[in-house]
Amino acid sequence: MKKEVIKIPANIKYLTEREKFIEEFGKPFELPNGILNKEIPGCGATTVALTDEHKTIICSPRNELLKNKHEQYPDTLLVIGGVDTKEIEAYLQTAELPKILVSYDSVYKLIGCIKYKSDWRVVVDEFQCLLADSSFKSEIELHFLDNSRSFPYVTFLSATPILDKYLEQIDYFKDMNYYQLDWEEKDIVRVYRERTKNPINAALEIVRYYQNGNYPSVYVNGERIYSKECVIFLNSVNNIVNIIKQTELNPEEVNIIVGNSDDNDRQIARIGEGFKRGRIPLKGETHKKFTFCTSTAYAGCDFYSTNAATFVISDCNRPNTAVDIATELVQIAGRQRLACNPFRQFLTFVYNVNAEEVEQEAFNEHLCRKVNVTLDEIRDNNNAGEALRAKRIKDFRRIPDNVKYQDSYTMYDEQKGEFVFNRLAYVNEQYCFDVQKFNYQNGVIVKKLLQDSSFDVSENQTYAVYQEQLKHLIKKEPFVDRMQAYCEYRAKQGLIVNLAMSTLESKYPELRYYYEALGADRIKALNYKEKKLLNEIHIMKTKNKIRHELHGTIHIGDRILTTDIQQTLRVVYDRLGIDKSPKATDLNEFFEIHPVKIPTANGRKNGFEIRGIL
């Protein structure tokens, strides 16, 4: 892959500034033939495609993005489901300089309508979605890539393209020219990161704060400005529906931006009368207090609110629903377009981590097994007798898209008439694993990735009016006070208190250690005093050492004489240097025990039966 860096000087803010480009480079900016990493969103690359002197096809994975661009540029032709070739041909005959907005799965309609393709250019907007979406629609994307080969000049465009290690595994991309824009001056987006077990509860808290008029605010030139609108990005329509129902929002307050599907419409109808899919308001149009979006609006859509704050709620239950924070946060942060909105510089990211942790080695073994199954399956299917082969083709077509590549990467290629290896699905699984494993589970890498994407994640954030946060930053409190406050924050789980809690953790990291080791109830019982907490932790560690020693020698089902138990405990205590007289009942702290009479040569004697491990 041949790479070229294009440095954009500080005086240029947008790729559409023709005169400045002519002054700096001798010509206006031109979208290249190959991959263009524009580095930052909102720099005008798509606008170049819509306004330059070339016949252009702009392809997008998101219909809402296409609709949004079509509303801004009504002279374009929008080609999505329901648009037929007659409409395309009529447009091509009348348009002086045709600009066509088309979804990935409708590009095939253009192939036959455009006879001379050499004077056309194709722009694939937000092309990172080719990989991110391929767990459930890779066949559409593979056909789209095949169709794009009909055009000699194609620009694959994204603010954050897929990492090289993925691109180089896909034959279509590995030999393509790669252009990287390097902007001398970048806007900094400050990101609050909050990792929680239940991100949806955090979303509920955000909505409730806005409902109650507790608006976040910032100071601009000494004036306090409030965010009275918010845009909340979530993984699923179901999450949006549940949040709206639980908070009892009214239709007049809510704009729901999700994909156009019957299933989505049915889910939204569950909320109640008056709720329906919405659209992104154009510049100058009124925005509602609450805008809820799924991935439909992650990429390329523009918001023109004067005061909306942005929240990203990532409920990451499965790897292929993970939000890639190295790419999607960049996309989301760039969606607020108005410079007069001070909250466009901030983003709050609330996320969790899948409890099922898979090590890299185990994952690699899983991939290897799945590849071997795929190769065997492809060979067997293609070599099967005519009747059996026809059945397997029919079986494959019946598999739902969302589970089609769960057990193998086998795909039936309709054009070739044979079973093949779906490399896009294979690469997608690696991509999703990396997102889940590294971007979410490792805070250091989270921070590094955000910094690489021109985000500011420094501790000196400027959401400065949260007074609970400021109180702990500027005032040195006794240990008892800050420990008590920290326990209260952990119990409340609200957005503002979470921000204050993160400040306390940064300044006093021992608070989190005590809380996670002992829990709020035990800390309260010890009157929040550090000396008592340290002593309690020492006792816990000692008990854990004793437990480890005993579990190696005493087992469930054992019936042990009292004297033998005392002797075993004496050996353990001596080995650990514990000055304590052993009692058989000490076992109560480590095992579930029951008193019994045990027959011996000298008659029945007292003892205990081990019935469980504590």
C-alpha positions as CSV (number, residue, x, y, z in Angstrom):
1,M,0.0,0.0,0.0
2,K,1.6,3.2,-1.2
3,K,1.1,6.1,1.3
4,E,1.3,9.9,0.8
5,V,0.8,12.5,3.4
6,I,-0.8,15.8,2.4
7,K,-0.1,18.6,4.9
8,I,-2.9,21.2,5.2
9,P,-1.6,24.6,6.6
10,A,-3.2,26.3,9.5
11,N,-4.9,29.0,7.4
12,I,-7.1,26.4,5.6
13,K,-10.1,25.1,7.5
14,Y,-12.1,23.4,4.8
15,L,-11.2,21.5,1.6
16,T,-13.7,23.7,-0.2
17,E,-11.6,26.8,0.2
18,R,-10.6,27.0,-3.5
19,E,-8.6,30.3,-3.4
20,K,-6.5,29.2,-0.4
21,F,-5.7,25.9,-2.0
22,I,-4.8,27.6,-5.3
23,E,-2.5,30.0,-3.3
24,E,-0.9,27.1,-1.3
25,F,-0.8,24.3,-3.9
26,G,-1.5,25.9,-7.2
27,K,-4.9,24.3,-7.7
28,P,-8.1,23.5,-5.8
29,F,-8.3,20.4,-3.7
30,E,-9.3,17.4,-5.6
31,L,-10.5,14.1,-4.2
32,P,-7.8,11.4,-5.1
33,N,-8.2,8.1,-6.8
34,G,-7.7,5.7,-3.8
35,I,-8.2,5.9,0.0
36,L,-8.4,9.3,1.6
37,N,-8.0,9.6,5.3
38,K,-9.3,13.1,5.8
39,E,-8.2,12.8,9.5
40,I,-11.0,15.1,10.9
41,P,-14.8,15.1,10.2
42,G,-16.6,18.2,8.9
43,C,-13.7,19.4,6.7
44,G,-15.8,19.5,3.6
45,A,-14.6,16.4,1.6
46,T,-18.2,15.3,0.8
47,T,-19.0,18.9,-0.2
48,V,-16.1,18.9,-2.7
49,A,-17.7,15.8,-4.3
50,L,-21.1,17.6,-4.4
51,T,-19.8,20.9,-5.8
52,D,-16.8,20.1,-8.0
53,E,-17.0,20.0,-11.9
54,H,-17.0,16.2,-12.1
55,K,-20.0,13.9,-12.7
56,T,-20.1,12.2,-9.3
57,I,-21.7,9.2,-7.6
58,I,-21.6,9.6,-3.8
59,C,-22.1,6.2,-2.1
60,S,-23.1,5.8,1.6
61,P,-23.9,2.9,3.9
62,R,-26.6,5.0,5.7
63,N,-29.8,6.1,4.0
64,E,-30.3,8.8,6.6
65,L,-27.0,10.3,5.6
66,L,-28.0,10.3,2.0
67,K,-31.4,11.9,2.8
68,N,-29.7,14.5,4.9
69,K,-27.3,15.4,2.0
70,H,-30.1,15.4,-0.5
71,E,-32.1,17.9,1.5
72,Q,-29.0,20.2,1.6
73,Y,-28.4,19.7,-2.1
74,P,-31.9,19.2,-3.7
75,D,-30.5,19.1,-7.3
76,T,-28.9,15.7,-6.6
77,L,-30.7,12.5,-7.4
78,L,-31.3,10.2,-4.4
79,V,-31.1,6.5,-5.3
80,I,-32.2,4.2,-2.5
81,G,-34.9,1.5,-2.3
82,G,-37.9,2.2,-4.4
83,V,-36.0,4.3,-7.1
84,D,-35.9,2.5,-10.5
85,T,-33.8,2.8,-13.6
86,K,-36.3,5.0,-15.4
87,E,-35.9,7.7,-12.8
88,I,-32.2,7.5,-13.1
89,E,-32.2,7.7,-16.9
90,A,-34.6,10.7,-16.8
91,Y,-32.3,12.5,-14.4
92,L,-29.2,11.7,-16.5
93,Q,-30.8,13.2,-19.6
94,T,-31.8,16.5,-17.9
95,A,-29.0,17.2,-15.4
96,E,-26.3,19.5,-16.6
97,L,-23.8,18.2,-14.1
98,P,-25.2,15.0,-12.5
99,K,-24.6,14.3,-8.8
100,I,-26.1,11.1,-7.6
101,L,-26.5,10.0,-3.9
102,V,-26.8,6.2,-3.7
103,S,-26.9,3.5,-1.1
104,Y,-24.4,0.6,-1.3
105,D,-27.1,-1.9,-2.2
106,S,-28.5,0.3,-5.0
107,V,-25.3,1.0,-6.9
108,Y,-26.0,-1.9,-9.3
109,K,-29.0,0.2,-10.7
110,L,-26.5,2.8,-12.0
111,I,-24.2,0.3,-13.9
112,G,-26.5,-0.1,-16.9
113,C,-27.7,3.4,-16.9
114,I,-24.3,5.0,-17.2
115,K,-22.8,4.0,-20.5
116,Y,-19.5,6.0,-20.5
117,K,-18.0,5.5,-17.0
118,S,-14.6,7.0,-17.7
119,D,-15.7,10.6,-17.1
120,W,-17.5,9.7,-13.8
121,R,-16.1,9.7,-10.3
122,V,-17.3,7.6,-7.4
123,V,-16.9,8.7,-3.8
124,V,-17.5,6.0,-1.1
125,D,-18.3,8.0,2.0
126,E,-17.6,6.7,5.5
127,F,-16.0,3.6,4.0
128,Q,-14.9,2.2,7.4
129,C,-18.5,1.0,7.6
130,L,-17.7,-1.6,5.0
131,L,-15.8,-3.5,7.7
132,A,-17.7,-2.5,10.8
133,D,-21.0,-3.7,9.2
134,S,-19.8,-6.8,7.5
135,S,-20.8,-9.1,10.4
136,F,-24.4,-8.8,9.1
137,K,-24.3,-7.5,5.5
138,S,-21.0,-8.4,4.0
139,E,-22.6,-9.9,0.9
140,I,-24.1,-6.5,0.0
141,E,-20.7,-4.9,0.6
142,L,-18.8,-7.4,-1.5
143,H,-21.3,-6.9,-4.4
144,F,-20.9,-3.2,-3.9
145,L,-17.1,-3.4,-4.2
146,D,-17.5,-5.6,-7.3
147,N,-19.8,-3.0,-8.8
148,S,-17.4,-0.1,-8.0
149,R,-14.8,-1.8,-10.2
150,S,-16.8,-0.6,-13.2
151,F,-15.6,2.9,-12.5
152,P,-11.9,3.8,-13.0
153,Y,-11.8,6.7,-10.5
154,V,-13.0,5.8,-6.9
155,T,-12.3,7.7,-3.7
156,F,-12.8,5.7,-0.4
157,L,-13.4,8.5,2.1
158,S,-13.3,8.5,5.9
159,A,-12.2,10.6,8.8
160,T,-10.8,7.5,10.4
161,P,-10.2,4.7,8.0
162,I,-9.8,1.1,9.0
163,L,-6.4,0.2,10.4
164,D,-3.8,-0.9,7.8
165,K,-3.7,-4.4,9.3
166,Y,-7.3,-4.9,8.2
167,L,-7.1,-3.2,4.8
168,E,-4.0,-5.2,3.8
169,Q,-5.9,-8.5,4.4
170,I,-8.5,-7.5,1.8
171,D,-7.4,-8.0,-1.8
172,Y,-9.5,-5.1,-3.1
173,F,-7.6,-2.5,-0.9
174,K,-4.1,-3.8,-0.3
175,D,-2.5,-2.3,-3.5
176,M,-4.6,0.9,-3.4
177,N,-3.0,4.3,-3.0
178,Y,-3.5,5.8,0.5
179,Y,-3.6,9.5,1.1
180,Q,-3.4,11.0,4.6
181,L,-4.4,14.6,5.3
182,D,-2.4,16.1,8.1
183,W,-4.1,19.3,9.4
184,E,-1.7,21.7,11.0
185,E,-4.6,23.1,13.1
186,K,-7.2,20.8,14.6
187,D,-10.2,21.4,16.8
188,I,-9.9,19.6,20.1
189,V,-12.9,17.7,21.4
190,R,-12.7,17.0,25.1
191,V,-14.0,13.6,26.1
192,Y,-15.4,12.5,29.4
193,R,-15.1,8.7,29.7
194,E,-17.2,6.8,32.2
195,R,-17.0,3.0,32.5
196,T,-20.0,1.5,34.2
197,K,-21.7,-1.8,34.6
198,N,-25.0,-0.4,33.3
199,P,-24.6,2.4,30.7
200,I,-28.4,2.5,30.1
201,N,-28.9,3.7,33.7
202,A,-26.5,6.5,33.0
203,A,-28.6,7.4,29.9
204,L,-31.7,7.5,32.1
205,E,-29.9,9.8,34.5
206,I,-28.9,12.2,31.7
207,V,-32.5,12.4,30.4
208,R,-33.8,13.0,34.0
209,Y,-31.3,15.8,34.6
210,Y,-32.5,17.5,31.4
211,Q,-36.1,16.9,32.3
212,N,-35.6,18.6,35.7
213,G,-33.9,21.6,34.1
214,N,-30.4,20.6,35.5
215,Y,-28.6,21.6,32.3
216,P,-24.9,21.2,31.9
217,S,-23.1,24.5,31.3
218,V,-19.8,26.0,30.3
219,Y,-18.3,29.5,30.6
220,V,-17.6,31.4,27.4
221,N,-16.0,34.8,27.8
222,G,-17.3,35.0,31.3
223,E,-20.9,34.1,30.4
224,R,-22.5,30.9,31.6
225,I,-24.1,29.1,28.7
226,Y,-26.5,26.2,29.2
227,S,-27.1,23.1,27.1
228,K,-30.8,22.8,26.9
229,E,-30.8,20.1,24.2
230,C,-29.0,16.8,24.0
231,V,-28.1,14.2,21.3
232,I,-27.8,10.7,22.7
233,F,-26.3,8.0,20.6
234,L,-27.1,4.4,21.5
235,N,-26.5,0.9,20.2
236,S,-30.1,-0.2,19.6
237,V,-33.6,1.0,18.9
238,N,-34.8,-1.2,21.8
239,N,-32.6,0.9,24.2
240,I,-34.1,4.1,22.9
241,V,-37.7,2.8,23.3
242,N,-37.1,1.7,26.9
243,I,-35.4,5.0,27.9
244,I,-38.3,7.1,26.5
245,K,-40.9,4.9,28.2
246,Q,-39.1,4.9,31.6
247,T,-38.6,8.6,31.6
248,E,-42.2,9.3,30.2
249,L,-41.0,11.7,27.6
250,N,-43.6,13.4,25.3
251,P,-43.5,13.1,21.5
252,E,-43.0,16.9,21.3
253,E,-39.7,16.6,23.2
254,V,-38.2,13.7,21.2
255,N,-36.6,13.2,17.8
256,I,-35.8,9.6,17.0
257,I,-33.2,9.1,14.3
258,V,-33.0,5.4,13.4
259,G,-32.9,3.3,10.3
260,N,-35.9,3.0,8.0
261,S,-37.4,-0.4,8.6
262,D,-40.7,-2.0,9.6
263,D,-39.1,-3.5,12.7
264,N,-37.9,-0.1,13.9
265,D,-41.3,1.4,13.3
266,R,-43.0,-1.4,15.2
267,Q,-40.6,-0.9,18.2
268,I,-41.2,2.9,18.2
269,A,-45.0,2.4,18.1
270,R,-44.7,0.5,21.4
271,I,-43.8,3.8,23.1
272,G,-47.3,5.2,22.5
273,E,-49.3,7.5,20.3
274,G,-47.5,10.3,18.5
275,F,-44.0,8.7,18.5
276,K,-42.4,8.0,15.1
277,R,-39.1,8.0,13.3
278,G,-37.8,11.5,12.8
279,R,-35.3,13.3,10.6
280,I,-32.3,15.5,11.3
281,P,-33.3,19.1,11.2
282,L,-31.6,21.3,8.6
283,K,-29.7,24.4,9.4
284,G,-32.1,27.0,10.9
285,E,-34.8,24.5,11.8
286,T,-36.0,23.9,15.3
287,H,-34.3,21.1,17.3
288,K,-36.1,19.1,20.0
289,K,-34.8,18.8,23.6
290,F,-33.9,15.1,23.1
291,T,-32.5,13.5,20.0
292,F,-31.9,9.8,20.1
293,C,-29.8,8.2,17.4
294,T,-28.5,4.7,16.5
295,S,-25.6,4.0,14.2
296,T,-27.8,5.4,11.3
297,A,-26.6,8.8,12.3
298,Y,-23.1,8.0,13.5
299,A,-21.5,8.7,10.1
300,G,-21.8,11.8,8.0
301,C,-25.1,13.4,9.1
302,D,-25.0,17.0,10.2
303,F,-26.6,18.7,13.3
304,Y,-27.1,22.4,13.5
305,S,-28.1,22.9,17.2
306,T,-26.9,26.0,18.9
307,N,-26.6,24.4,22.3
308,A,-26.9,20.5,22.1
309,A,-24.5,18.4,24.2
310,T,-23.5,15.0,22.9
311,F,-23.6,11.7,24.8
312,V,-22.5,8.3,23.6
313,I,-23.9,5.3,25.5
314,S,-22.3,2.1,24.5
315,D,-24.0,-1.0,25.9
316,C,-21.4,-3.5,24.6
317,N,-22.9,-6.9,25.2
318,R,-21.5,-8.6,22.0
319,P,-18.3,-7.8,20.2
320,N,-20.1,-7.0,16.9
321,T,-22.2,-4.3,18.6
322,A,-19.2,-2.6,20.1
323,V,-18.7,1.0,19.3
324,D,-15.2,1.5,17.9
325,I,-14.1,4.4,20.0
326,A,-11.1,5.1,17.7
327,T,-13.5,5.8,14.8
328,E,-17.0,6.3,16.0
329,L,-16.3,9.0,18.6
330,V,-14.5,10.9,15.9
331,Q,-17.5,10.7,13.7
332,I,-20.0,11.6,16.4
333,A,-18.0,14.5,17.7
334,G,-17.9,16.0,14.3
335,R,-21.6,16.0,13.8
336,Q,-22.4,19.3,15.5
337,R,-21.5,21.8,12.8
338,L,-22.2,25.2,14.3
339,A,-19.2,27.1,15.7
340,C,-21.6,29.1,18.0
341,N,-22.4,25.9,19.9
342,P,-19.8,25.7,22.7
343,F,-20.8,22.1,23.5
344,R,-19.6,20.9,20.1
345,Q,-16.2,20.8,21.8
346,F,-17.3,18.2,24.4
347,L,-18.5,14.6,24.3
348,T,-19.5,12.3,27.2
349,F,-18.8,8.6,26.5
350,V,-20.4,6.1,28.9
351,Y,-19.5,2.4,28.2
352,N,-19.3,-1.1,29.7
353,V,-17.3,-4.2,28.9
354,N,-18.4,-7.6,27.9
355,A,-18.1,-9.9,31.0
356,E,-16.8,-12.7,28.8
357,E,-13.1,-12.0,28.5
358,V,-11.3,-14.0,25.8
359,E,-7.5,-14.0,25.7
360,Q,-5.7,-13.3,22.4
361,E,-4.3,-16.9,22.1
362,A,-7.8,-18.4,22.6
363,F,-9.3,-16.1,20.1
364,N,-6.6,-17.0,17.5
365,E,-7.3,-20.7,18.1
366,H,-11.0,-19.9,17.5
367,L,-10.2,-18.2,14.3
368,C,-8.0,-21.0,13.1
369,R,-10.7,-23.6,13.9
370,K,-13.3,-21.6,12.1
371,V,-11.1,-21.1,9.0
372,N,-10.5,-24.9,8.9
373,V,-14.2,-25.6,9.1
374,T,-14.8,-23.1,6.4
375,L,-12.3,-24.6,4.0
376,D,-13.7,-28.1,4.6
377,E,-17.3,-26.8,4.2
378,I,-16.5,-25.0,0.9
379,R,-14.8,-28.1,-0.5
380,D,-17.6,-30.5,0.5
381,N,-20.4,-28.2,-0.7
382,N,-18.9,-27.5,-4.1
383,N,-18.1,-31.2,-4.6
384,A,-21.5,-32.5,-3.4
385,G,-23.9,-34.2,-5.8
386,E,-26.3,-32.0,-7.7
387,A,-29.3,-32.6,-5.4
388,L,-27.3,-32.2,-2.1
389,R,-25.5,-29.2,-3.5
390,A,-28.9,-27.5,-4.4
391,K,-30.2,-28.2,-0.8
392,R,-27.1,-26.7,0.7
393,I,-27.5,-23.6,-1.4
394,K,-31.1,-23.3,-0.3
395,D,-30.1,-23.8,3.3
396,F,-27.5,-21.1,3.1
397,R,-30.0,-18.6,1.7
398,R,-32.4,-19.3,4.6
399,I,-29.8,-18.4,7.3
400,P,-30.6,-15.0,8.9
401,D,-28.0,-12.4,8.1
402,N,-27.2,-11.7,11.7
403,V,-26.0,-15.3,12.3
404,K,-24.9,-16.3,8.8
405,Y,-21.1,-16.2,9.7
406,Q,-21.4,-17.3,13.3
407,D,-19.9,-20.8,12.7
408,S,-17.9,-20.4,9.5
409,Y,-17.0,-17.9,6.8
410,T,-18.6,-19.9,4.0
411,M,-20.6,-17.8,1.5
412,Y,-22.5,-18.8,-1.6
413,D,-21.5,-16.4,-4.4
414,E,-24.5,-16.0,-6.7
415,Q,-22.5,-14.6,-9.5
416,K,-19.8,-17.3,-9.5
417,G,-22.4,-20.1,-8.7
418,E,-20.1,-21.6,-6.0
419,F,-19.3,-21.5,-2.3
420,V,-16.4,-19.2,-1.4
421,F,-14.5,-17.9,1.6
422,N,-15.9,-14.6,2.8
423,R,-12.8,-12.7,3.7
424,L,-14.7,-9.6,4.7
425,A,-16.5,-11.5,7.4
426,Y,-13.3,-13.1,8.6
427,V,-11.5,-9.7,8.9
428,N,-14.6,-8.2,10.6
429,E,-14.4,-10.7,13.4
430,Q,-10.8,-9.8,14.1
431,Y,-11.7,-6.1,14.0
432,C,-14.6,-6.6,16.4
433,F,-12.4,-8.6,18.8
434,D,-9.8,-5.8,18.8
435,V,-12.5,-3.2,19.5
436,Q,-13.9,-5.2,22.4
437,K,-10.6,-6.4,23.9
438,F,-8.3,-3.4,23.6
439,N,-10.4,-0.3,23.1
440,Y,-12.8,-1.1,26.0
441,Q,-11.0,-3.2,28.4
442,N,-7.7,-1.3,28.6
443,G,-8.1,2.3,29.9
444,V,-4.5,3.2,28.8
445,I,-5.2,2.2,25.2
446,V,-8.6,3.9,25.3
447,K,-6.9,7.2,26.2
448,K,-4.1,6.7,23.7
449,L,-6.5,6.0,20.9
450,L,-8.5,9.1,21.7
451,Q,-5.4,11.2,21.7
452,D,-4.4,9.8,18.3
453,S,-7.8,10.9,17.0
454,S,-7.2,14.5,18.1
455,F,-9.3,14.2,21.3
456,D,-8.3,15.8,24.5
457,V,-8.7,13.4,27.5
458,S,-6.5,15.4,29.9
459,E,-7.7,15.6,33.5
460,N,-8.0,19.4,33.3
461,Q,-11.4,19.4,31.6
462,T,-13.4,22.6,31.2
463,Y,-17.0,21.4,32.1
464,A,-16.2,23.5,35.1
465,V,-19.5,24.3,36.6
466,Y,-20.3,21.0,38.1
467,Q,-19.8,22.3,41.6
468,E,-19.5,18.8,43.1
469,Q,-16.5,18.3,40.9
470,L,-15.0,21.6,41.6
471,K,-15.4,21.2,45.4
472,H,-13.0,18.2,45.3
473,L,-10.6,19.8,42.9
474,I,-9.9,23.0,44.9
475,K,-10.5,22.0,48.5
476,K,-8.4,19.6,50.5
477,E,-10.8,17.5,52.6
478,P,-10.1,15.2,55.5
479,F,-9.9,11.5,54.5
480,V,-13.2,10.7,56.3
481,D,-15.1,13.4,54.3
482,R,-13.8,12.4,50.9
483,M,-14.3,8.6,51.6
484,Q,-17.9,9.2,52.6
485,A,-18.5,11.4,49.6
486,Y,-17.0,8.8,47.3
487,C,-19.3,6.1,48.7
488,E,-22.3,8.3,48.2
489,Y,-21.3,9.0,44.6
490,R,-20.9,5.3,43.9
491,A,-24.4,4.7,45.3
492,K,-26.2,7.5,43.3
493,Q,-24.8,6.7,39.8
494,G,-25.9,10.0,38.4
495,L,-24.0,11.8,35.6
496,I,-22.9,14.8,37.7
497,V,-21.9,12.8,40.7
498,N,-20.0,10.4,38.4
499,L,-18.0,13.3,37.1
500,A,-17.2,14.3,40.6
501,M,-16.4,10.7,41.5
502,S,-13.9,10.5,38.6
503,T,-12.3,13.7,39.9
504,L,-11.9,12.1,43.4
505,E,-10.5,9.0,41.9
506,S,-7.9,11.0,40.0
507,K,-6.8,13.0,43.0
508,Y,-7.1,10.2,45.6
509,P,-6.8,6.8,43.8
510,E,-6.9,5.0,47.2
511,L,-10.7,5.7,47.5
512,R,-11.5,3.3,44.7
513,Y,-9.2,0.7,46.1
514,Y,-10.9,0.8,49.5
515,Y,-14.4,0.8,48.0
516,E,-13.8,-2.2,45.7
517,A,-12.0,-4.1,48.4
518,L,-14.5,-3.5,51.2
519,G,-17.8,-2.1,49.8
520,A,-19.8,0.8,51.0
521,D,-21.6,-0.9,53.9
522,R,-18.4,-2.1,55.5
523,I,-16.6,1.2,55.1
524,K,-19.6,3.0,56.7
525,A,-19.5,0.5,59.6
526,L,-15.8,1.4,60.1
527,N,-16.8,5.1,60.2
528,Y,-14.9,5.9,57.0
529,K,-11.6,6.0,59.0
530,E,-8.5,5.1,57.0
531,K,-6.6,3.4,59.8
532,K,-9.6,1.0,60.3
533,L,-9.9,0.4,56.6
534,L,-6.3,-0.5,56.3
535,N,-6.6,-2.9,59.3
536,E,-9.7,-4.5,57.8
537,I,-7.9,-5.1,54.5
538,H,-5.0,-6.6,56.4
539,I,-7.4,-9.0,58.1
540,M,-9.0,-9.8,54.7
541,K,-5.7,-10.6,53.1
542,T,-4.7,-12.8,56.1
543,K,-8.0,-14.7,55.8
544,N,-7.5,-15.2,52.1
545,K,-4.0,-16.7,52.8
546,I,-5.6,-19.1,55.4
547,R,-8.4,-20.0,52.9
548,H,-5.8,-20.8,50.2
549,E,-3.9,-23.1,52.6
550,L,-7.0,-24.9,53.9
551,H,-8.6,-25.4,50.5
552,G,-5.6,-27.5,49.5
553,T,-6.0,-29.9,52.4
554,I,-9.7,-29.9,53.4
555,H,-12.4,-30.9,50.9
556,I,-16.2,-31.2,50.7
557,G,-17.4,-34.4,52.2
558,D,-14.5,-34.8,54.7
559,R,-15.5,-35.8,58.2
560,I,-12.7,-34.6,60.5
561,L,-12.2,-34.9,64.3
562,T,-12.0,-31.7,66.3
563,T,-8.5,-32.4,67.5
564,D,-7.3,-33.0,63.9
565,I,-8.9,-29.7,62.7
566,Q,-7.0,-27.9,65.5
567,Q,-3.8,-29.5,64.5
568,T,-4.3,-28.6,60.8
569,L,-5.0,-25.0,61.8
570,R,-2.0,-24.8,64.1
571,V,0.3,-25.9,61.1
572,V,-1.3,-23.2,58.9
573,Y,-1.1,-20.5,61.5
574,D,2.6,-21.3,62.2
575,R,3.4,-21.3,58.5
576,L,1.8,-17.9,58.0
577,G,3.2,-16.4,61.2
578,I,-0.2,-15.9,62.8
579,D,-0.2,-15.6,66.6
580,K,-3.6,-17.2,67.3
581,S,-4.9,-20.2,69.2
582,P,-6.6,-22.6,66.8
583,K,-10.2,-23.5,67.3
584,A,-12.1,-26.0,65.2
585,T,-15.0,-23.5,64.8
586,D,-12.5,-21.2,63.0
587,L,-13.4,-23.3,59.9
588,N,-16.8,-21.5,59.9
589,E,-15.1,-18.6,58.1
590,F,-14.0,-20.8,55.2
591,F,-16.4,-23.8,55.0
592,E,-19.9,-24.7,55.6
593,I,-19.5,-27.2,58.5
594,H,-21.9,-29.4,60.5
595,P,-21.1,-31.1,63.9
596,V,-21.1,-34.9,63.8
597,K,-20.0,-37.9,65.9
598,I,-17.1,-39.8,64.2
599,P,-16.5,-43.5,65.1
600,T,-12.9,-44.2,66.3
601,A,-11.1,-47.1,68.0
602,N,-11.8,-45.3,71.3
603,G,-15.5,-44.8,70.6
604,R,-17.5,-42.0,68.9
605,K,-15.8,-38.6,69.1
606,N,-16.7,-35.0,68.2
607,G,-15.9,-33.7,64.8
608,F,-17.3,-31.8,61.8
609,E,-18.5,-32.7,58.3
610,I,-17.4,-30.4,55.5
611,R,-20.6,-29.6,53.5
612,G,-19.5,-26.6,51.4
613,I,-16.9,-24.0,50.6
614,L,-17.4,-20.3,51.5
